[in-house]
């Protein structure tokens, strides 16, 4: 069901000739540290474009709740504040993208994946490259306060507090994010490199990179254009 804001955005894009709900696929990655607002922005973009929202956090929490073999394995890492092994995450994401008809029809919006260069490389080798990469950044202190505030709000309202919403896990996740951020982005930047440098890598269009901060979020998702060319572009929205 569309919100009033989403319906208005669609009308605006139709008038500009830019809204094409089924004219091809658009794939997007939203990237940033924990608690920066990826989920909030993902919901707005999903509503505006009809994309298939794939959140690795949601996938893992469902597997953990089901106590599946995958969930039990993942839970050991989540409770220690560690990143879930690349092989497990890659397998879950590829399975979701392959089985979801909406992902194949309209395109996907990946939230929380990839987090490492190895995960990004696995996407490239599988031909799963984005047309847009949205980067949300914020100061570590701001991120920590948002995550711990989320935990306090959940506790006070009687809701279950997420296992990873604690100070130690936030510190670990932030350290991992900073150590992997540029490496992940560089993997996709190599998409348009000469195939002579690595014949095993597919030659794909370089994604458009949009960099932003928490203090100036993507208030209007209408800036995302459907892919029309393979040129390299970079913007600060």
Buried (B, 14 or more C-beta within 10 A) or exposed (E): EEEEEBEEBBEEBEEEEEBEEEEEBBBBBBBBBBBBBBBEBBBBBBBBBBBBBBBBBEBBBEBBEEEEEBBEBBBEBBEEBBBBBBEBBBEBBBEBBEEBEBBEEBBBBBBBBBBBBBBBBBBBEBEBBBBBBBBBBBEBEBBBBBBBEBBEEBEEEEEEEBBBBBEEBBEBBBEBBEEBBEBBBEBBBBBBEEEEEEEEBEEBBBBBBBBBBBEEBBEEBBEBBBBEEEEEEEEEB
